[in-house]
Every structure is written in structure tokens, then in C-alpha cells.
Amino acid sequence: MESIAQYFPDLSDKQIKQFAELKGLYQHWNEQINVISRKDIDNFYERHVLHSLAIAKVISFEPGTTLLDVGTGGGFPGIPLAILFPECKFHLVDSIGKKIKVVNEVSVALGLNNLTSEHRRAEEIKGSFDFVISRAVTRLNRFIPWVNTKFKSKNNNTIRNGILYLKGGDLHEELNEAKLKYKPTLYKIPDFFEGEFFETKQVVYVPIMGG
């Protein structure tokens, strides 16, 4: 929890309380529905919360921004970002129902009124969003066709609407095979956060449409 406060010093008392409650909630639900490995629970704030918040070092979302979290698992990156950006709207989806149950329970316990969730595949989601966020659910050439029709045409943020994807390793081949219309931008997470865990991890920003 100290690392969250270190890298995000302007948190409100409510946000500090919500972040502090996260680990206990996930420990409780993880005993009933296994969504996080034991090793990751022991390093919860680094490997799940701070990793999710790397997206917030790339962009500070404007109030009213709508975001779709695809393949959210137990709620990452959506839940930490929903705490950080209470004036934005987050919709978290996953194809595994028990994971969405955890998302719902954690969201209710934290009082996250800006978050909804759905047990559904990405391709079946209706509506349009400013950004799609995700944490390495598949290769980008598979991921993009799932979501490329789900973006608003009007841009309200400092960067064009698109995908913000948390991914590790060498992405040269993967980006080439995706045949992207717009040039992606890669942000190295070690530029934002210290720690061995982040050494090869990046935020991949893929613009999709807009002005």
C-alpha cells in the first residue's frame, strides 16, 4: 500500500481507504474462488494494483470518460483505475462467471458507483467507449478484432480513443502481425515504477479512431 501512496501522492482519504481495503477483500474472496495465485497475493499491491495503475501514468482520464475492461479476471486493471478515476465510468467484462462474481463483490464492498460488470465475451458487448483497457489476455492481432467497433468517434482526452494494453516482453513481432492502422506507442513501466517485476512490462497504446 505504501507504494501506491508513493507514486500517487494526491489521493483523497476515501481513495486511500479503498486501496487499503483491496488486499483483504481479495484474500477473502480468493479463498472461495481462486482468481489470484498465492505468490501474487503475497505481492498484491505491486503485481496487481500498481501494475494496473501504470495506465494512469500514460493518461489522466478526463471526467466522463468511458472505459471497457476486457478479460478483467478478478478486476484488473479496472478496479484500481475506477478507484483512481471516480468521475469516469468503467465496464468490466470476462467470459468466466466466477471472476465477475468477485468483481461484483469487491466493487460493492468498496462502494464503487462508477463501475459495472458483465459475464460476457468481448465480441458480444454492446455500446461504445472512449478506451478499451486490458491486461494481456491474448495477442493483439486476436484482441483488436474483438473490440475495434466499440469506440466512440469523438475524442475527449489528450490522446485519441483507443486501446491501452498491459503487456510484457518483446512486442516487435506481435505488433507487426497486428497490421495496425495507426502507429502504436509503447511506454516502459520501469520509467514510472521501480522494481524487478516491472523490468520487461509496458503499456501499449493503440489509437483506433477519432480526430
C-alpha positions as CSV (number, residue, x, y, z in Angstrom):
1,M,0.0,0.0,0.0
2,E,2.9,2.4,0.7
3,S,3.9,2.1,-3.0
4,I,0.5,3.4,-4.1
5,A,0.8,6.4,-1.9
6,Q,4.4,7.0,-3.0
7,Y,3.5,7.1,-6.7
8,F,0.1,8.7,-6.4
9,P,0.6,11.3,-3.6
10,D,-2.6,13.2,-4.3
11,L,-5.1,10.5,-3.3
12,S,-8.1,11.5,-1.2
13,D,-8.8,10.0,2.2
14,K,-11.6,7.9,0.5
15,Q,-9.3,6.6,-2.2
16,I,-6.6,5.7,0.4
17,K,-9.2,3.8,2.4
18,Q,-10.4,2.0,-0.7
19,F,-6.9,1.0,-1.8
20,A,-6.1,-0.2,1.7
21,E,-9.2,-2.4,1.8
22,L,-8.4,-4.1,-1.5
23,K,-6.0,-6.8,-0.3
24,G,-8.2,-8.0,2.5
25,L,-11.1,-8.3,0.1
26,Y,-9.2,-10.3,-2.4
27,Q,-7.7,-12.5,0.3
28,H,-11.2,-13.3,1.4
29,W,-12.7,-14.0,-2.0
30,N,-9.6,-15.8,-3.2
31,E,-10.1,-18.5,-0.5
32,Q,-13.5,-19.2,-2.0
33,I,-12.9,-18.5,-5.7
34,N,-9.3,-18.8,-6.9
35,V,-8.6,-15.8,-9.1
36,I,-5.1,-14.8,-7.9
37,S,-2.2,-17.1,-7.3
38,R,-0.8,-17.4,-3.8
39,K,2.5,-15.8,-4.9
40,D,0.7,-12.9,-6.4
41,I,-1.4,-12.4,-3.3
42,D,1.8,-12.0,-1.3
43,N,2.9,-9.3,-3.8
44,F,-0.6,-8.0,-4.3
45,Y,-0.1,-4.2,-4.4
46,E,2.9,-4.5,-6.8
47,R,1.7,-7.2,-9.2
48,H,-2.0,-6.3,-9.4
49,V,-2.7,-2.8,-8.2
50,L,0.4,-0.8,-9.1
51,H,0.7,-2.7,-12.4
52,S,-2.9,-1.7,-13.3
53,L,-2.2,1.9,-12.4
54,A,0.6,2.1,-14.9
55,I,-2.1,3.1,-17.3
56,A,-2.7,6.2,-15.2
57,K,0.9,7.3,-15.8
58,V,0.2,7.3,-19.6
59,I,-3.0,9.3,-19.4
60,S,-5.1,11.0,-16.7
61,F,-8.6,10.4,-17.9
62,E,-11.0,13.3,-18.2
63,P,-14.2,13.2,-16.2
64,G,-16.9,11.4,-18.1
65,T,-14.5,9.1,-19.9
66,T,-16.0,5.6,-20.6
67,L,-13.7,2.6,-20.4
68,L,-14.3,-1.1,-21.2
69,D,-12.0,-3.6,-19.4
70,V,-11.9,-6.8,-21.5
71,G,-10.9,-10.1,-19.8
72,T,-10.8,-8.4,-16.4
73,G,-10.3,-11.6,-14.4
74,G,-10.8,-10.6,-10.8
75,G,-11.0,-6.9,-11.7
76,F,-7.7,-5.7,-13.1
77,P,-6.9,-3.2,-14.4
78,G,-10.4,-1.9,-14.0
79,I,-11.0,-1.8,-10.2
80,P,-7.8,0.1,-9.3
81,L,-8.4,2.6,-12.1
82,A,-12.0,3.0,-11.1
83,I,-10.8,4.0,-7.6
84,L,-8.3,6.4,-9.1
85,F,-10.8,8.0,-11.5
86,P,-14.1,8.2,-9.7
87,E,-15.6,10.5,-12.3
88,C,-15.0,8.1,-15.1
89,K,-17.3,5.1,-16.0
90,F,-15.9,1.6,-16.2
91,H,-17.5,-1.6,-17.6
92,L,-15.6,-4.8,-16.7
93,V,-16.3,-8.0,-18.7
94,D,-15.0,-11.5,-18.5
95,S,-16.1,-14.8,-20.1
96,I,-15.7,-16.6,-16.7
97,G,-18.7,-16.0,-14.4
98,K,-17.0,-16.7,-11.1
99,K,-14.4,-14.0,-11.8
100,I,-17.2,-11.5,-12.4
101,K,-18.7,-12.6,-9.1
102,V,-15.5,-11.5,-7.4
103,V,-15.6,-8.2,-9.3
104,N,-19.1,-7.5,-8.2
105,E,-18.5,-8.3,-4.5
106,V,-15.3,-6.2,-4.3
107,S,-17.0,-3.3,-6.1
108,V,-20.0,-3.3,-3.7
109,A,-17.7,-3.6,-0.7
110,L,-15.7,-0.6,-1.9
111,G,-18.8,1.4,-2.9
112,L,-17.6,1.9,-6.5
113,N,-20.6,3.6,-8.1
114,N,-18.7,4.2,-11.3
115,L,-18.2,0.5,-12.1
116,T,-20.5,-2.1,-13.8
117,S,-19.6,-5.6,-14.8
118,E,-20.9,-8.3,-17.1
119,H,-20.3,-12.0,-17.6
120,R,-19.9,-11.9,-21.4
121,R,-17.4,-12.3,-24.2
122,A,-15.9,-9.1,-25.5
123,E,-17.4,-9.7,-29.0
124,E,-20.9,-9.7,-27.5
125,I,-20.6,-6.3,-25.7
126,K,-22.9,-3.6,-26.9
127,G,-22.2,0.1,-26.8
128,S,-19.2,2.3,-27.5
129,F,-16.4,3.6,-25.3
130,D,-13.5,6.0,-25.3
131,F,-10.9,3.5,-24.3
132,V,-10.6,-0.3,-24.0
133,I,-8.2,-1.4,-21.3
134,S,-6.8,-4.9,-20.7
135,R,-4.0,-6.9,-19.2
136,A,-2.5,-9.3,-21.8
137,V,-5.5,-11.5,-22.4
138,T,-4.2,-12.6,-25.9
139,R,-2.0,-11.4,-28.7
140,L,-3.0,-8.1,-30.2
141,N,-3.9,-9.4,-33.6
142,R,-6.6,-11.5,-32.0
143,F,-7.6,-8.9,-29.4
144,I,-8.2,-5.9,-31.8
145,P,-10.9,-7.6,-33.9
146,W,-12.9,-8.2,-30.7
147,V,-13.1,-4.5,-29.8
148,N,-12.3,-2.4,-32.9
149,T,-16.0,-1.5,-33.5
150,K,-16.6,-0.4,-29.9
151,F,-15.0,3.1,-29.9
152,K,-16.7,6.5,-29.8
153,S,-15.7,8.7,-32.7
154,K,-15.3,11.9,-30.7
155,N,-12.2,12.3,-28.6
156,N,-12.4,14.0,-25.2
157,N,-8.9,13.2,-23.8
158,T,-5.4,14.3,-24.5
159,I,-4.8,11.2,-26.7
160,R,-7.0,9.7,-29.4
161,N,-9.5,7.0,-28.3
162,G,-8.0,3.5,-28.4
163,I,-6.6,0.5,-26.6
164,L,-4.4,0.7,-23.5
165,Y,-2.9,-2.8,-23.1
166,L,-0.6,-4.0,-20.3
167,K,1.9,-6.4,-21.9
168,G,5.4,-7.8,-21.2
169,G,8.3,-8.9,-23.2
170,D,9.5,-8.2,-26.8
171,L,6.5,-6.9,-28.7
172,H,8.1,-6.3,-32.1
173,E,6.7,-9.4,-33.8
174,E,3.3,-9.1,-32.2
175,L,2.8,-5.5,-33.3
176,N,3.9,-6.3,-36.8
177,E,1.5,-9.2,-37.2
178,A,-1.4,-7.0,-35.9
179,K,-1.1,-4.8,-39.0
180,L,-2.3,-1.7,-37.1
181,K,-3.9,1.2,-39.0
182,Y,-2.3,3.8,-36.6
183,K,1.2,3.6,-35.1
184,P,1.2,2.3,-31.6
185,T,3.2,3.9,-28.7
186,L,5.0,1.8,-26.1
187,Y,5.5,3.1,-22.6
188,K,8.0,1.2,-20.5
189,I,6.6,0.8,-17.0
190,P,10.1,0.9,-15.3
191,D,10.0,4.6,-16.4
192,F,7.1,5.0,-13.9
193,F,7.7,2.4,-11.2
194,E,10.8,0.8,-9.6
195,G,11.0,-3.0,-9.1
196,E,12.2,-6.1,-10.8
197,F,8.7,-7.2,-11.6
198,F,8.2,-4.3,-14.0
199,E,11.5,-4.7,-15.9
200,T,10.0,-6.0,-19.2
201,K,6.5,-4.7,-18.8
202,Q,4.9,-2.0,-20.9
203,V,1.7,-0.1,-21.6
204,V,0.9,-0.4,-25.3
205,Y,-1.3,2.4,-26.6
206,V,-3.1,1.6,-29.9
207,P,-5.1,4.5,-31.4
208,I,-8.2,3.3,-33.1
209,M,-10.3,6.2,-34.4
210,G,-11.1,9.8,-33.8
211,G,-9.8,13.2,-34.9
